[in-house]
Amino acid sequence: MDESTAEASASVAASDSKPTCVIVLGMAGSGKTTFVQRLTAHLHAKGSPPYVINLDPAVSQVPYPANVDIRDTVKYKEVMKQYNLGPNGAIMTSLNLFATRFDQAMGLIEKRKDSCRFVILDTPGQIEVFTWSASGAIITETLASTYPTVVVYVMDCARSTNPVTFMSNMLYACSILYRTKLPFIVVLNKADIVKPTFALKWLSDFESFQEALEQQTSFMTDLTRSLSLVLDEFYGSLKCVAASAVTGEGMPEVLDAIAAGAEQYEKEYKPQYERLRHEHQSAKVAAQTSKLGEVSLKERPVGSSMQSRSEMLADERIHLGGVEAEDAEDERERVFGQAEDDEEDDTEADKASFQRFMEQMMGAKKS
Ligand SMILES: Nc1nc2c(ncn2[C@@H]2O[C@H](COP(=O)(O)OP(=O)(O)OP(=O)(O)O)[C@@H](O)[C@H]2O)c(=O)[nH]1
């Protein structure tokens, strides 16, 4: 084995012992939550249940078994009332509050790092709340300084058949790639509605994208043409996978891409994140957000307000031809039972903590 191969194997082995964190981002309605649900079900069926964190405080229903749910820690509607904020401001503030306690989430992940190979994070519908906020940066950097971390950008390919829309979406993806500085996977979702062959072609063949643009007579066309020249280089850093969060199509390929991303993280991105950890930006932002007050984060007993276990199993069998119900149920019992045994239900303490925090905030506002 030559030196570089040995080095590569060593770094893969290193990442094997740690879970890979998967940050799922995407435009509103692109299918992030459905994708997390599908990937979670797929991993359960493979006997490798992930650790799942919901970071969307405004979602009404979480259809997967979340181990940590931001909604248990911060009540988004209360934040809206108390601070007199609109929905987006309240989502941003809720995420800031949660980020002040992300060290607790790291502690919970640390406890599960030997039993979970993946940590999946679902993010708010309004993508900019995560990608352009201090809290999003804190969460991303905290994860990436400790674990192999990849970004999965979910793109609604059914709504991107127009080259101008496609380009806008890719431009956004590009801005996130350069902001997060992490391995980046584009999931061309909703492949059951429109086969994303067109998108794969546009990504790999510059001429074919130009031809598609020729058919357009919008004032955006010239701008798009110029941008596509710039973005052509960016496409080289992308790994694109066609998938359907509804049918489960493409999930094995998504997992392969995540594994390749984790490997890439170890080789190319880790040193950069180790340097970043020592930089003062996170500390400064954390100090700013901590002015908002403190909240106490807790882990969920998995399987309460979500899709029932049997429903998830049935779902999995239908779409993926997964494991037999009893085997999967055994596996699930083991994991869920563990979660239930490990954690006490401290909802009351959490409510009281949130109430205290709100009273302090109101007191501060009045004085
Ligand atoms: N046909 C089809 N529909 C999908 C797929 N993925 C998601 N959807 C549908 O798209 C809609 C939006 O999906 P969500 O998972 O809520 O999308 P999201 O990005 O989490 O939405 P927000 O968090 O509100 O931004 C839902 O009606 C889903 O059923 C898919 O692969 N195929």
Ligand as a Chemical Component Dictionary entry (heavy atoms), coordinates in Angstrom:
data_LIG
# 
_chem_comp.id                   LIG 
_chem_comp.type                 NON-POLYMER 
_chem_comp.pdbx_formal_charge   0 
_chem_comp.three_letter_code    LIG 
# 
loop_
_chem_comp_atom.comp_id 
_chem_comp_atom.atom_id 
_chem_comp_atom.alt_atom_id 
_chem_comp_atom.type_symbol 
_chem_comp_atom.charge 
_chem_comp_atom.model_Cartn_x 
_chem_comp_atom.model_Cartn_y 
_chem_comp_atom.model_Cartn_z 
_chem_comp_atom.pdbx_ordinal 
LIG N1  N1  N 0 -44.023 13.839 -5.268 1  
LIG C1  C1  C 0 -43.160 14.165 -4.328 2  
LIG N2  N2  N 0 -43.517 15.049 -3.385 3  
LIG C2  C2  C 0 -42.622 15.376 -2.430 4  
LIG C3  C3  C 0 -41.327 14.798 -2.398 5  
LIG N3  N3  N 0 -40.671 15.329 -1.327 6  
LIG C4  C4  C 0 -41.530 16.149 -0.731 7  
LIG N4  N4  N 0 -42.702 16.188 -1.379 8  
LIG C5  C5  C 0 -43.884 16.984 -1.057 9  
LIG O1  O1  O 0 -43.509 18.357 -1.079 10 
LIG C6  C6  C 0 -44.210 19.068 -0.067 11 
LIG C7  C7  C 0 -43.220 19.796 0.809  12 
LIG O2  O2  O 0 -42.458 18.818 1.498  13 
LIG P1  P1  P 0 -41.783 19.116 2.886  14 
LIG O3  O3  O 0 -41.012 17.902 3.259  15 
LIG O4  O4  O 0 -42.737 19.661 3.867  16 
LIG O5  O5  O 0 -40.791 20.273 2.440  17 
LIG P2  P2  P 0 -39.871 21.194 3.357  18 
LIG O6  O6  O 0 -38.742 21.635 2.527  19 
LIG O7  O7  O 0 -39.530 20.504 4.634  20 
LIG O8  O8  O 0 -40.879 22.356 3.656  21 
LIG P3  P3  P 0 -40.668 23.604 4.627  22 
LIG O9  O9  O 0 -39.955 23.121 5.844  23 
LIG O10 O10 O 0 -42.047 24.080 4.896  24 
LIG O11 O11 O 0 -39.881 24.555 3.829  25 
LIG C8  C8  C 0 -45.045 18.033 0.680  26 
LIG O12 O12 O 0 -46.338 18.065 0.153  27 
LIG C9  C9  C 0 -44.369 16.719 0.357  28 
LIG O13 O13 O 0 -45.249 15.623 0.368  29 
LIG C10 C10 C 0 -40.973 13.865 -3.427 30 
LIG O14 O14 O 0 -39.871 13.339 -3.507 31 
LIG N5  N5  N 0 -41.934 13.598 -4.364 32 
# 
loop_
_chem_comp_bond.comp_id 
_chem_comp_bond.atom_id_1 
_chem_comp_bond.atom_id_2 
_chem_comp_bond.value_order 
_chem_comp_bond.pdbx_ordinal 
LIG N1  C1  SING 1  
LIG C1  N2  DOUB 2  
LIG C1  N5  SING 3  
LIG N2  C2  SING 4  
LIG C2  C3  DOUB 5  
LIG C2  N4  SING 6  
LIG C3  N3  SING 7  
LIG C3  C10 SING 8  
LIG N3  C4  DOUB 9  
LIG C4  N4  SING 10 
LIG N4  C5  SING 11 
LIG C5  O1  SING 12 
LIG C5  C9  SING 13 
LIG O1  C6  SING 14 
LIG C6  C7  SING 15 
LIG C6  C8  SING 16 
LIG C7  O2  SING 17 
LIG O2  P1  SING 18 
LIG P1  O3  DOUB 19 
LIG P1  O4  SING 20 
LIG P1  O5  SING 21 
LIG O5  P2  SING 22 
LIG P2  O6  DOUB 23 
LIG P2  O7  SING 24 
LIG P2  O8  SING 25 
LIG O8  P3  SING 26 
LIG P3  O9  DOUB 27 
LIG P3  O10 SING 28 
LIG P3  O11 SING 29 
LIG C8  O12 SING 30 
LIG C8  C9  SING 31 
LIG C9  O13 SING 32 
LIG C10 O14 DOUB 33 
LIG C10 N5  SING 34 
# 
